[in-house]
Amino acid sequence: MDSMFEHFFGWFGMPSVGLPAVFISAFISATLIPAGSEPILFGYITLNPHLFWVAIMVATVGNTLGGMVDWWLGLIARNSFKTMDEPSNSRLKRWLENWGPKLLLLSWLPGLGDPLCLAAGWLKLPWQPCLIYMFIGKLFRFIALTWLLTLVPDSFWHQLGHWLHLI
């Protein structure tokens, strides 16, 4: 299985091991660029199981910083477009106003997380609580997904590698 992941990383021109790759992929996937960091995180943990918690923390920090970039972009957009009228009854706006930064526990959700972070910046929610709630939500996501992927038998990954012509 190790050779499959080394081939996979080589195919994308990424280092086969390295926490910088985990950080960069997590950071990019949290911005508005649609990418997934889970395969890289899972591959790294598969190759380096003794660094499970280190890799989880690196991915969480990278993903949280990417979410804060979205928050910052929302704030900049708000300040740049002061003449635009706000939607008066937007569901997302109402949720963020009612729940505040706590709603950013859901910032890990695909398709919803990035707009949540942007909206939090647009609404000028305080950045410190936003940062904390984003971090907690993204940490639980990486722990849960990585743990679930470790439950999949090696034979499945081996068959998948053959089917995708990676090994």
Salt bridges, closest charged atoms under 4 A:
GLU38 OE2 - ARG141 NH2 2.04
GLU86 OE2 - ARG78 NH1 2.74
GLU86 OE1 - LYS93 NZ 3.05
GLU97 OE2 - LYS93 NZ 3.65
